[in-house]
Amino acid sequence: MERPNKSGNQLFTQMKEGVKLKKVSCHRRRRSVNERTFKVTDNELYLHYGPSKKKVHNLRVEIDDIQEVRSGRNTDKFRDVKTFPEKCCFSIILTGESRIVNLVATSPEEAKLWIRGLKLLKKKSEKIDVRVKQAIWIKEVFTKTDENGDGRLDFKEIIKLVRKMNVKIGDDYAQALFKKADAQANGTLDEEEFVTFYREITKRPEVEKLFLRFAGEDRFLTAEEFQDFMIKGQKKKVDRDWCAEMIDKYEPKAELRQKKLMTLDGFMFFLLSDEGNLLDPKNRSIYQDMTRPLSHYYISSSHNTYLLEDQLKGPSSVEAYISALQKGCRCVELDVWDGPDEPVIYHGHTLTSKILLRDALASIREYAFLTSQYPLILSFENHCSLEQQKQMAEIIEETVGDFLYRLERPEGVTELPSPEELKHKILVKGKKLPAFSSTPQGGDVSDEDEAADIDGAEVDEETRIKIQEEKKKKSKTIKLAKEFSDTVYLSSRHFKSVSEEMTTRKPFEMSSFAEAKATDLAKKGGQAMTAYNSRFLSRIYPAGWRTNSSNYNPIPMWNVGAQIVALNFQSDGEMMDLNRGRFLENGNCGYVLKPEFMLSEDVKPKSKLEPFQMRIVIITGQQFPKSSKDITDPYVKVTLYGTKKVTEHKTEAIKNNGFNPEWKCQMDFEVQDPELSLMRFEVMDKDVSSKDDLMAQYSLPVSCMQQGYQHITLRSPEGNELSSSTLFINVTKKRESSSNGEQGKAATQEQEFISGW
C-alpha cells in the first residue's frame, strides 16, 4: 500500500519491480480484458508491458509520449464499462494518434501509486536537457536496431539502420565508417562503438564551420567569442554574463564549464535549444499586456468542438473537448438538443452520435484551466424545449457554476472586462432575454441554427432525406427559459450594419458570421469592420457545405480584427497549422493581443512597424520522418502569408536523403505587414508519379522570428512535435529604409559565408 509521504524515488523503485494490471481494450463491437505486467524500465524512460506477441520495442511506451494520466473511468469507451470499481481504474493518454490505454489496478491504493508515479516521471522527463535527450535517443536507436538482443550490431544490422534513418549511402562508404568505429576489430559494434559510428554519420560540417569562424585555432569559444557570435551571427545584443551562463548551461564537459569555455558539442547543444530556435524565447511565455478589453485579443476558437470527424455521420466525443482545451482553445461550442431524459450534444439535423451535456461540462470543468488560466467561453447553440433548458441550467450550475462570470452588466459600460480580470472564469455565450421582458416563464427568441446551413453539401440521398426531415421540425423561434438566460454573459445578437451596431450595441453583445458573410464584410468594408472589432466580439464559423470538416482561411478574418475565428480542430492541414502558428506566442495561452493600430476606432489604421525585407537561407535538414516511400527526396517550401498577398519559395529536391540534406538555398521576402504576417515551412517529399507528400511543417508569426542561425523543430502533419526532425536556417531582416546600409551588408556577408561552405 502506498504511503502518502512516499518520495518519487521510492515510487519509481516500486514501479520498476512491476505489477499486474488489467488492460481494457474497447473496440466498436467487442471488449477485451487482458492481464499484463507493467513496469518502468531501469532508466525511467519507458513503461514496459507484457506478455504479448508484439516485438519488444512495440511493448514499450515512452514516458515522454505520455500526454496525460487520467484517474477513474474517464475516457469515452471506458466510461461505459461498469464492471470495475471507479477508484481502481485509470487511463494513459499518449501523444500522436490520441492512443488511449485503459487500465484497472487490483486496489485503489495501487491505482493511486501508478497515477502519481507516472505523473512524476512525466514531469521528470520534461526537465531533461538537450544533451541528455540526445544520449537517450542514440541509446534508443541502438536498442531498437539490436534485434537479437546480444548488445552488439553487425554490419547487416547497421545497413538496415541506415535505411531506416532515411538516407541512402553506398555499402562501401558505410563499410568504411563501420570499420573506423569497430575499435575491437571483431566485426560488430557495442554501444560505445555505435556512438562513434552515429556521430560520424551525423556530423554537421556546416555547424563546425560556423563554430570555427568565431572560435579560431584553439577550437574553443570563450565568453567573449561567444558574445561576438551572438552579436554578429545572431544579430542579438547580449552581455558577457549571459554568455557565461549559456556556456555553463550547454557545455557538456565540467572542467571546461569551470573555465567558461565552450566546445563544438556545447555549441551544437546551444543551437538545438530554445535559445537557438526560430521562435524567440521571449515569445514563448506570457509577455503581452493582458489588461486590455477582451475585444482587443485574438481568441483561439473551435467550431462544433464535440466532433471527432465529419459533420454528418461522425462520432461526437467528450475527448474532443479535452483535446481542444489541451491545445490552448479558449472558446468551445456546445450544440444542445433535447435528449430522452436530459440534454444532449450533437450536430442537429444530421446523423452524428450524441453525448450528454453533463459529461461534456464535467470534462470541461476539469480541463478548463490546465493549459491556460485565462477565460474560457462556452458558445451555446440552444435548441432545447423549455423543460430541458431548465435542466441545462441546473447542469451548468452543478458542473461549472462556481467558475461562471456573473457580474451585472450595467448600463453605460463601454468595454468588456480584460483576460486578467477574468482569470479562471467561464463566460457563457448564447441567447439572452431582454431585461424588460424577463419573466419567470421565459420568452421568445430567434433560433440561430448553424447546423441547418448545409445547402450545397455533397451528401448521399439517404442522408439528405433524413436531414431534410429533421429541418422541417425546426421553428424560427424558440422559447428561452429564464434559468438558462441567467447563466449567459455574452449575448448573441443579429448583426445589421456596422454603422448601426457602432451606435446601438452594448459591449457584451456579439454576433456570429458564416464564413461567406464574414468574407463579404471584410472585402467590402475591411476598415469599418476593424473599427467595429476593436469594441465588439465577432465569431466566425465554417460554411455549412464543409461537411467533411475542412477549414476556411482564418487570415482574412484576423486581418479585420475578428477575435473568435472558429475552426474544426479535428481537421489537420494548412489552415489548422496557421491557427497553431498564430497562437504559438504569448505562452500558448489562447489569447494574442491584436496589433496596436487595430485597437482604436480609427477607420484608417496604420501599423507602427515599418515594412522590411527578409532573407531566409535554408541551409540543411536533419532526420526527416519517412513518407510513403522507403527513401525520400525532400524539398522545403516556405510561404509568407501577408495581408495582401501570399509569397512562396521552394528549394530543389535532394535525391535519396531525408537524413541530412543540404540546400544553402536563398529566399527573399518583402514583409509589408510585420504584425499580421505568418510564415509557414513545409518539408515535402518529391514524387514524380503522384502528389508530393507533406512530411513535416511549422508555422509562426513573422514578428516572433529570431534572426541569425536558427533551428526549427518541425511538427508532423497532425501538429505533433518531431523532436529530432529539424531545419537549420539563417534569417536576416533589413528595413526598406536601410537597404543599402549595415543591414544589407550583413545579409550579403552571411550569404557569402554560407555559400563558401
N, C-alpha and C positions, 0 to 999 in steps of 0.2 A: 504494500500500500504506500502511495506517495505521501511523504510528509510535506506540509505546507512550506517549510523553510528550506526544502532541499535545493541545493545550488544547481546551476546549469551543468557543471561538470559531473555532478552526481547523477543527474538525469541522463546525460549523454552516455555515461558508463552503463547504466541500466538498459538504455535503448540499444547499445551495441551488443548486449547479451541476446537480444531478440525476444519476441513474444508472438504467440499465435493469435491472429486476428481474422475475423470473417470478412472476406471481400465480397460485397454485394454488387453484382452486375445487373443493371436493369435495361433490358432490351425492349423493343416495341411489343413483342408478343410473348416474351418469356422472361423469367427472372432466375438468375443462378447465384448460389451462395457457395463459395469455396474457402476452405480454411487455408491460410497462407502464413508462413513465418516471416515476420517483418523485423528487420534490424538495420541499424545505422552502421555504415562502414567505419573502419578504424580512423580514416582520415576525416570523418564527419562531413563528407561531401555528397554522399549518396544514401538513399533509402533503398535497401535491397529486400526483395521478397521472393518467395518460392515455396514449394517446388512448382515448376511449370515446364512445358515443352519448348518455351521460347529460349533464344540464345541468352547467355549470361548478361550481356550489356543491355538486353531488352527487358531484363528483370530488375532494372535499377531506375530510380527516379533521382535526378539531380536536385539537391536541396535548393540550388539557385533557381530551378524551374518551378518551385512551389510558389504559386501566386497567393494562396490563402489556405488556412486551415480553419474549417468551419465546424463548430460543435453542433450536436443534435442531428436530426434527420431534416436538414435544411437545404437540400438540392431538389430540383423538380421531381425526379423519378423516385428518389429516396423518401420524399415526404409522404408518399402513399404506402410505404412499407411499414405496416403497424406491428409486424411480428416481433421486432426487437425493442427493448427499452430505450427511450429517447436519450437518457443520460449515458448510455453505453455507446452511442453512435457518434461518428464524426466523419468529415469528408475532407479530402485533399484536392484542391483545385489547382491544376497545372496550367502554365502558360502555353502558348502555341495554339492548338486547336481546341482550347477550352475543355481539355480532358478532365474528367472527374473520377476520383477513386473513393467510393463509399465503403466505410469500414465499421465493424462492430467489435468492441472490446469485451472482455469477459466480465468487467465490472466498471462502474462509474469512475472509480479511482484510477484504473488503468487507462481509461479514455482521457481523463484529465492529464495524466502523466504524458501521454503521447501528444496531446494537443499543445500543452505548454512546451514540451521538449522540441517539437517541430517548429514552433513559432520562434523559440530562442535560437535554434540552428539557422533559421532563415535570416534572422537579424544579424547573426554572426557572419553568415556568408556575404551579406550586403556590405560589410565593412572590410572585406578582403581587398587589398590594394592591387594595382595593375601588375606589379612584379610577381606577387603570389599567384594571381589568376593565370598568368602565362605559364608558370611552372605547373600548375594544376592541369591546364589544358594539354600541355605536352605529355604529361603522365597519362592522361585520359586517352590520348591518341595512341600511345604505346600499348596500353591495356587492351583497347578495342582491336588493335591490329594483331596482337598476340593470341591468335585463335586457339592454339593448343595449350595455352596457359603455362608454358615452360619458362617464362621470364626472359625469353630471347626471341629475336626476329631474324629469320633468314632472308636471303635476297629476294626470294619469291614473295614473301610477305611484304617486304619493303616496296617492291614494284606495285603490288596491289594497293598499298597505302598511297603511293604517288598518284595513281589513277584516281583514287578517292578524293585526293586533295585538289582535283580539278586542274591538273597540269599534265601536259604531255611532253616528256623528255625521252631522249634516246636511251636504250638499255646500256650503251657503252658509258655514257655520262653518269647514269645512275650507278653503274658498277664502280666507276672511279670514286664517286662520293662515298659509296659503301665501304670500299677498301680503306679510304682515308679515315673513316670513323672506326673501323674494326681494329682497335688498338691491340687486342689479344690475338689477332690474325687467326681466328678459329671459324671464320665463315658465318658468324652470327653477331648480332649486336645486343648487348644488355641495355638496361635502361639508361645508364650514364653514356654509353656509346651512341645510343639513339639520339640523345640530346645534342651530341656533336653533329650527327647527320642532319638532324632537324634544323639546327642553327645554320648549317651550311646551305641547305636548300631554301631557307627563309631569309637569307641575307638581304639587307636593304641598302644597296650601294648608294642610292640617292640620299638616304639619311646620313650615311657615313660621310659623303662629300659635303653635305651641309654642315655636319659636325666639325669636320676638319677646316672648313672655311673660317670658323671662329676659334677653334681650339689650337691650331698651329701644330708644330712638330712634336710637342710633348704628349699629344693625344689626350689632354685633359682640358676641361673647361673650368677656369677659376670663376668666382662670383662676378668679377669684373668682366670677364669674357662672356659669361652667360648674360649679363646685363647688356653687353654690346649686341648679342644675338637678339635679345628681346626688342631693343630699340630699332636696330637696322632690319632685322629679319621679320619681326612680328609687328613692327610699327606701334609698339606699346611702350609707354614711359613707365619704368619701374625703378625702385631704388635698390641699392646693394643688399639691404637686409632681406628684402623679398626674394632676391636671387639666392641668397644663402639658405633661406627657408626651403626653396624648391629643391636645391641640391640635397638638403637633409631629408626631404620627403621622398625623392625618387632615385637617388644613387644607391645601388644595392650593396656596395662594399662599405662596411662600417668604418674601416681605417681611413678611407677617402672622404667619407662624410665628415669625420672629425677635422680633416684638413680643408674642408669646403672645396673639394674637387669633384667634378662630375665626369664619368666615363661615357663612352658611346652607349653602353647599356642604359645608364641613367638618363641620358639624353633621349633615347628611344622611349623609355617609360614616361618621361615628361610629355613627349609628343602624342602619346597614346592616352594621356589622362584628360580630365575635364579641361585643364588649362590649355591643352593642345588640341581642343575640339573646336569645330567650326562655330558651334553655338557658344556665344560669350558666357563665361561662368556667372557674370553679374546678372544675366537674364534668367538664370536657372532657378533663382529664389524669388520670393515676392518682393519686388523692388518698386512697384508703381504706387502712386497715391491712391489709397482705397477709400478716401473720404468724400469722393465726388458722388453726385446723384447716380442712381442705378442706370439711368438712361445714357450715361457717359461711357458705358463699357460694352464691349462685345461679350456675349454670354454663350458659352458652349452649350448647344441645344440639340435634343434628339426628337425625331419625328416617329410617332407610333412606336414608342420605346419598347413595348411589350413583345414585338415581333422578332423572331429569330431568322425568318426567311422572307418569302414574298408577301404581298399584301392581300392575296385572295384565298389561298389554301394553307398557308404555312402555320407552324405552331406558334402559340403565344406562350411566354415563359417569364417567371419571376427572375430567372437568371439573366434575362436581357436587361432588366433594371439594374441589377448588381453590376453587370459588365459596364454599362454606360456610366454609372456613378464612379466606378473604379478608374475609368478613363478621364475623369475630370468633368463630366457633363453636369451642368447646373440647371437645366430645365428639361424635365421629362414629361411625357404625355400619357394621360390615362383616359381611354375611351370607355366610359362606363354605361352599362346597359342592365336592364332587369335580368336577374338570374332566377332559377327555380325557387330559391329560398332567400338569397341575398344578392347584392350587386356583383356583376362580373365584368371583366375587361376583355374586349376583343374588337376586331375591326368590323364594325357594323355593316350589314348588307353583304357580307362575304362569308366564306366557309372556313375562316381561320378558327383555331381552337380557342377555348375560353379559360381564363384563370380567375380566381376570386380576388376582388378588390382588397379584401382583408389581407390575403397573403402578399400581394404586391406592396401594400403600405407597410406591412410588418418588416419586409426586407428593406424598403426604402428608409425606414426609421433606423435600421441597424447600420446601413452603409452611407447615409446622407452626408456625414461629415468626416469620413475616414480619409478621403483624398483631399478634400477642400473644406475649410471652415466657413467659407462664405455662403450666402443664402442659396437655398435650393427652391426653384419654382416648380410647382406641380400644376401642369396645364391640363385642366379637366375639360373633356367633352362629355357633357351630361345628357344622357338620353333616357334617364330612368323615370319611372312613374313617381308620383308624389310620395307614395308609401316607401318605395325603395330609396328615394332621395333622403328621406329621414333616416333610414338605415345607413346610408352612405355617410351622412353627417355624424352619426354615432360612431361608425367605424373610424372615421377621420379623427374624432376626438380620442377614441380608445388607443389608436396606434401612434399618431404623431401630434396629438393635441398639445402636449407640453412644449413642442417646438414651433407651433403656429404663431405667426406675427399677427397680433390682434389690435394694435393701437388704432384709435379712432382716426378717421380721415377728415380732418376739419376743413371747413371752407377757407379759402384764401391761401392754402398751401400751394406753392408754385413748383415744387420739385419733389422727387422721390427721395426716400432715405438712401444712405450710402451702403455699399457692401460691408464697410467697417461697422456701422450701426446694426446691420442685420446679420452679424456673425451668428452661426448656429441657429438660424431661423428658417422656417419653411413658409413660403408665400403661396397661397392657393390662387390660381388664376382661373376664372370662369365667369359665367353669367351671374349677375348680382341684381337683386331687386332694388329699385329706386327707394330712397329713404322715405319719401312721402307716401309710397304705395305699399309699404311693408306691413303686412297683416299676419296674424298667426296662421292663416290658411295659405299664405304664399301669394303668388301672382303669375301672370303670363309673361314669357319672354320668347324671343325668336330662337329657333333651333338651328345653330350654325354647325352643319354636319359635313366635315371634311370627307368622311368615308363615302358619302353619296356621290362625290365628284369623281366618277370613274369613266365618264363618257370618253370614247376613243380608245379605251383599253383593249388590248388584244387578249381575249379570253375565249375558251371553248363555249359552245352553245348552251350546254347543260348548266355551266357555271353562270352564264349571263342570265338565263331564265330565273335561276334561284335568287340572284342578286336583285333583279327587277321586281320579283315578288316581295322581297324584303323592303325595297324602296317604296312600294305602293302603300305600305303600312305607315310610312313616315308622315308626320304632321309638320307644318311650317312653324308652329309654335308649341311650346311645352309649358306645363305648369312648373313653377320653380318653388321648391319648399324653402321657407324662411330659414329652417335649420341649416340647410346647405349654404344658402346665400350668406349667412352669418360667418361662415368659415372663409369666404372669399375676400382677398385684399386687392388683387389686381383684377378689375372687372373688364370683361370683354365688351367691346362697343363697335358698332358698324362704322366703317370709315366712309366719309362723304367726299371731302376735298381738303387739301392742305390748308387753304385759306380759312375755311370754316372751322376745321379742327383746332387751328392755332388760337382761335378766339374763344371757343366754347369748351374745349376738352380739359378735363382735370388730369393731373399728373399720374394718378393711379388707374386711369382708364387706358386700355390698349386695344389694338386691332391685330387680327391675323390676316395675312395675304397669301393667296396661292401664288406660286412662282410666276405664272404668266402676268397676273395683275401687278406683282411687285416689279417685274422686269419692265413692264409698260410705264409704271410710275417713275422708275429710275431713269429710263430713257427720255421721257417727256419733261420731267421736272426734277432732275437729279439734285440741283442746288436747293430747291424748295424742300425736297424730302430729307436732305441732310440737315437743314434747319429744323424741320419737324422732329427728326430723330434725336436732336440734341435735347429735347424736352420730354418726348414720349417714347414708350417702348413699342417696337414693331416686331411681330413674329411672322416669319416666312416659312411656308411648308411646301413640300413637293407636289407637283401636279398629280391629279388622280389617275392619269394614264400610266404612271410609273408603277405598274402593278408588280414588276419584278424587283421592286425596292431599289431602283437605280437612283442616283443623286444628281441634282442640278448643280450648276456652278455657283458657289457661295460668294465669290469675289465681287461681282457687280452689286450684290446686296450689302456687303460690308462697305463698299466704296461710297454708298449714300448713307452710311451710319446705322443701318438696321442692326439691332442688337441680337435678337433671338432668331438666328438663321438655322432652322431645324433641318437636320439631315438624317438619313437612315443609317444609324450607327452599325447595323448588321452587314452593310454592304461595303466591301473593300473597293479600292480603286482610286483614281486620280483625285476626285473631289473630296473623299474622306481623308486622303493623305494631306491635302491642302488644309483641311479643317484641323487635323492634328498639328500641322505646322503653325497655323495661326495661333493656337493656344499652347504652343510649346513653351513660350516665355511666361514670365511672371509666376514661376513656380508651378506651372500646370494647374493653377487653382480654378480654371474655368472662367476667369474674368480678366479681360485685357482692356486697359484704358485706351479709348479711341484717341487719335491724334488731336492735339490742342485746337487746331484750326477747325475741327468738326464739332466742337463743343459749344459754339455760340450760334445765335440765330442769324448771323451774317449770311446773306444769300450769295455772296461771292467769296467763299472761304479760300484761303491760300496757305499752303504749308510753310512753316518757318525754315524747313530744311531745304537747302539748295539741291538741285539735281546733280548727279555725279556719274562718272564713267567707272565701270568696274571691270577689271581684268581678272579672269579666273584661268589658271593653268591646271588642267587635270594631269597630274604627274604619274601616279601609279595607283594600282588597286591591290587589295590583299584578300585572299581566301574567300572568293565569292561563293555563294551556295550554288549547287548544281541545278540546272533546269531539267528539261525532259531528255536532254542528250547526255551521253557519257562524259564528253569533254566539251566545254563551252567556248564560244567565240565572242567574248564580251566587248561591248562598246558603251560609252557613257553619253547620256542625253541630259543636257542642262537647260532648264526652261525658266525664264523670268516672267512672272505674271504681274504686269503693271496695270495701271488703271485704264490706259488707253490701248495698249497692245500687248501681245504675248510674243516674246523673242525666244527662239530655240537654237541651240548649237549642239552638234554631235562630234564625238571623236570617231576615228576609224575603228573597225572591228579588229581585235587581236586574235589570230587563229590559235585554237587549241591551248588556251591558257587562261583559266579563270582563277589561278592561284596567285600569280604576281605579275599581271600585265603592266606594261609601261607605255604611256602615250606622250607625255610632255606636250599636250595639245592646248594651245592658247585660244581663249574665247573672250570676246569683248561685248559688254552690255552697256546700254545707256539707261540709267535708272532715273526716271523722271519724277517718280513719287516715292521717295525712300520710305516714308512712314506707312505706306499702304501695300508696298510690293512684297511678293513672296518668291522664293527661289526653290525649285524642285530638282533634285538629282535622281536620275534613274539609271540603273545598270541593266542593260539589255543583252540578251543572247541572240546574236545574228543567226537567222535561219533562212537559207535561200529557197526552201521549198514550202514554207508556211510562215505564219505570223511570228514575228520576233517575240521571245518570252521576256517578261519582266522578272528579273532575279532579285533585285533589291532596290530600295528607294529611300529618300529622305527629303523632307520639306521643312522650311523655316522662314521666318520673316527676314527680309534683307537687312533691316535695322539691327538685327541680333547677330549678324555675321562678323566674326573676328577677321582682321587682316593677317597676312603672313602665311606661314606654313602650318596647315591645319589638317587634322584627320576628321573624317566624317564616319561615325559609327552608324552603319546602314541598318535599315529595317526591312523586314520581309514584306512581300506584297500585302500581307494581312496586318502589318503595323507592329509586329513584334521585333524587339531589338536583336540584331545579329552581332553578338559581342566581338566575334573575331573577324567579321567582314567590314573592311574599311576602304575608303578612298583617301589618298594623300594629295592635297591640292595646295595651290598658292593663290591668295586673294590680295589684290591691290585696288584701293579706291582712290580716285582723284576727282576733285571738284572741277566742273567745267570752267570755272573762272581761273583755275591754276593749271590748265592742261599743259602749258609749256614750262611750268615751274618745277619745284623739287619733287612733287608727287609724280609727275610724268616721267621724270628721270629715274625715280626709284622703281617704277613699274617696268621700264625698259631694262634697267640693270638686273632685276630679278629674272626677267625673261631670258636675257643673255646668259646669266649664270646657269639657269635650268637647262637651256639648250646645249650648253657646253658639257653636260654630264656624260 
